[in-house]
């Protein structure tokens, strides 16, 4: 399912920002806290730390990037999850 929305994240939890399987995504951290972004093959990360994730500071993000380019080590990545130590907000758009 395509989405173009803002996602509010609870502090200290991995939250999925994709509404379905995706191959590319646009997102931006629009909160005052850094966020950590991680791709998976469907399941949420189980670690409570942000290992294996990319840090995005406030205002940073990606524009229509292929998950295979952003996370080449995750074979068949199709879901994106975000983690933050603070209550964060992320804009996301994907087809």
Long-range contacts (C-beta under 8 A, 24 or more apart in sequence): 2-94, 2-95, 3-92, 3-93, 3-94, 4-92, 4-93, 5-91, 5-92, 5-93, 6-30, 6-89, 6-90, 6-91, 6-92, 7-82, 7-89, 7-90, 7-91, 7-92, 8-87, 8-88, 8-89, 9-35, 9-82, 9-83, 9-84, 9-87, 9-88, 9-89, 9-90, 10-87, 11-84, 11-85, 11-86, 11-87, 11-88, 12-48, 12-83, 12-84, 12-85, 13-83, 14-38, 14-44, 14-45, 14-81, 14-82, 14-83, 15-81, 15-82, 15-83, 16-44, 16-79, 16-80, 16-81, 17-80, 17-81, 17-82, 17-90, 17-92, 18-78, 18-79, 18-80, 18-92, 18-94, 19-94, 21-78, 21-79, 22-67, 22-78, 22-79, 22-80, 22-94, 22-95, 23-66, 23-67, 23-68, 23-78, 24-64, 24-65, 24-66, 24-67, 24-94, 24-95, 25-62, 25-64, 25-65, 25-67, 25-80, 25-92, 25-93, 25-94, 26-61, 26-62, 26-63, 26-64, 26-65, 26-92, 26-93, 26-94, 27-61, 27-62, 27-80, 27-82, 27-90, 27-91, 27-92, 27-93, 28-59, 28-60, 28-61, 28-90, 28-91, 29-56, 29-57, 29-58, 29-59, 29-60, 29-61, 29-88, 29-89, 29-90, 30-58, 30-59, 30-89, 30-90, 30-91, 31-58, 31-84, 31-86, 31-87, 31-88, 31-89, 31-90, 32-58, 32-86, 33-58, 33-84, 33-85, 33-86, 33-87, 33-88, 34-58, 34-84, 34-85, 35-82, 35-83, 35-84, 35-88, 35-90, 36-82, 36-83, 36-84, 37-80, 37-81, 37-82, 38-71, 38-80, 38-81, 38-82, 38-83, 39-67, 39-70, 39-71, 39-74, 39-77, 39-78, 39-79, 39-80, 39-81, 40-74, 40-77, 40-78, 40-79, 40-80, 40-81, 41-74, 41-75, 41-76, 41-77, 41-78, 41-79, 42-78, 42-79, 43-79, 44-81, 45-81, 45-83, 50-83, 53-83, 61-90, 61-91
